[in-house]
């Protein structure tokens, strides 16, 4: 095995993503059709597909790789020094229609320094930068960021959908199972 199955089989298109909520599917499809997104805040339990949905949107919108900045809110994006890198990224013009800043685990960003700075950047660069934040605990995100984002709460797929997806992977990998 050269690649983790979780990476090998994560969906890259809207057709491959398992939506529990039909209204969320319609919303995502409309963003793809419009070729634009607002600032987004995806919340939900760990493993529900928040980051996968964010990456899938970036892929479906055909955002140039140089127009994407990825950060982890529990690591580098937790510190105020990281904001300087973010400002530099935001100040340059995109190769495409807009840039995307994807911050995973945004609920771990410092609420006294990093989150307020992020709030201002979301306003200052809204003409050519979109922010996608993922979090497990939306209550740890300050209200001004909530107000600047469209929020989607992602719930766990039901057991039947999960089992079907696992079975598909096992069959593809030629693994015998009960």
Rosetta blueprint (number, residue, H / E / L):
1 X L
2 X L
3 X L
4 X L
5 X H
6 X H
7 X H
8 X H
9 X L
10 X L
11 X L
12 X L
13 X L
14 X L
15 X L
16 X L
17 X L
18 X L
19 X L
20 X L
21 X L
22 X H
23 X H
24 X H
25 X H
26 X H
27 X H
28 X H
29 X H
30 X H
31 X H
32 X H
33 X H
34 X H
35 X L
36 X L
37 X L
38 X L
39 X L
40 X E
41 X E
42 X E
43 X E
44 X L
45 X L
46 X L
47 X L
48 X L
49 X L
50 X H
51 X H
52 X H
53 X H
54 X H
55 X H
56 X H
57 X H
58 X H
59 X H
60 X H
61 X L
62 X L
63 X L
64 X L
65 X H
66 X H
67 X H
68 X E
69 X E
70 X E
71 X E
72 X E
73 X L
74 X L
75 X L
76 X H
77 X H
78 X H
79 X L
80 X L
81 X L
82 X H
83 X H
84 X H
85 X H
86 X H
87 X H
88 X H
89 X H
90 X H
91 X H
92 X L
93 X L
94 X L
95 X L
96 X L
97 X L
98 X L
99 X E
100 X E
101 X E
102 X E
103 X E
104 X E
105 X L
106 X H
107 X H
108 X H
109 X L
110 X L
111 X L
112 X L
113 X L
114 X H
115 X H
116 X H
117 X H
118 X H
119 X H
120 X H
121 X H
122 X H
123 X H
124 X H
125 X L
126 X L
127 X L
128 X L
129 X E
130 X E
131 X E
132 X E
133 X E
134 X E
135 X E
136 X L
137 X L
138 X H
139 X H
140 X H
141 X L
142 X L
143 X H
144 X H
145 X H
146 X H
147 X H
148 X H
149 X L
150 X E
151 X E
152 X E
153 X E
154 X L
155 X L
156 X L
157 X L
158 X L
159 X H
160 X H
161 X H
162 X H
163 X H
164 X H
165 X H
166 X H
167 X H
168 X H
169 X H
170 X H
171 X H
172 X H
173 X L
174 X L
175 X L
176 X L
177 X L
178 X L
